[in-house]
Amino acid sequence: MLLGLFDYIILVIIIIFNIGVWKYKIIKKGNRIFYLSILLLFGFVIPFFSIDFEIKNATVNSKEIDSFTLLYTFFRFPTWWFFGVVEVLFLKHQIKKAKS
């Protein structure tokens, strides 16, 4: 399973945030710090928490865990990188739309 419960919860929060940005024009200006924070959030913070949450859930019921069993959790990084690229493109479009 590429996404877990934690990932779905974070995606719902991101979608609610995007609806707020789209409907209420919350963000009117993007700068380097803004895009750097998105990069750090989607590039490192969310994937690490996602992997940690998935490993804790997977090891609760199993007595013997090897590294190969949890190898799929490293695919969380490219998945969240893709979501981050989509988010940056969406926010750039909304910022450009708010300026005009």
Backbone hydrogen bonds, N-H to C=O, Kabsch-Sander energy under -0.5 kcal/mol:
donor,donor_aa,acceptor,acceptor_aa,energy
8,Y,4,G,-2.1
9,I,5,L,-2.2
10,I,6,F,-2.3
11,L,7,D,-2.5
12,V,8,Y,-2.1
13,I,9,I,-2.0
14,I,10,I,-2.4
15,I,11,L,-2.4
16,I,12,V,-2.3
17,F,13,I,-2.3
18,N,14,I,-2.6
19,I,15,I,-2.2
20,G,16,I,-2.0
21,V,17,F,-2.3
22,W,18,N,-2.6
23,K,19,I,-2.9
24,Y,20,G,-2.2
25,K,21,V,-1.0
28,K,26,I,-0.6
35,Y,31,N,-2.1
36,L,32,R,-2.5
37,S,33,I,-2.3
38,I,34,F,-1.7
39,L,35,Y,-2.3
40,L,36,L,-2.6
41,L,37,S,-2.4
42,F,38,I,-2.8
43,G,39,L,-2.3
44,F,40,L,-1.8
45,V,40,L,-2.3
46,I,41,L,-2.6
48,F,44,F,-2.0
49,F,45,V,-2.3
50,S,46,I,-2.7
51,I,47,P,-2.7
52,D,48,F,-2.5
53,F,49,F,-2.6
54,E,50,S,-2.3
55,I,51,I,-2.6
56,K,52,D,-2.2
57,N,53,F,-2.1
58,A,54,E,-2.4
59,T,55,I,-2.0
60,V,56,K,-0.7
61,N,57,N,-0.5
62,S,58,A,-0.5
65,I,63,K,-0.5
69,T,66,D,-0.6
70,L,66,D,-0.8
71,L,68,F,-1.0
73,T,70,L,-1.3
74,F,71,L,-1.7
75,F,72,Y,-1.5
76,R,73,T,-1.5
77,F,74,F,-0.9
79,T,75,F,-1.4
80,W,76,R,-2.7
81,W,77,F,-2.3
82,F,78,P,-2.1
83,F,79,T,-2.0
84,G,80,W,-2.1
85,V,81,W,-2.2
86,V,82,F,-2.3
87,E,83,F,-2.2
88,V,84,G,-2.5
89,L,85,V,-2.4
90,F,86,V,-2.3
91,L,87,E,-2.8
92,K,88,V,-2.7
93,H,89,L,-2.0
94,Q,90,F,-2.3
95,I,91,L,-2.6
96,K,92,K,-2.4
97,K,93,H,-2.1
98,A,94,Q,-2.0
99,K,95,I,-1.8
100,S,96,K,-1.2
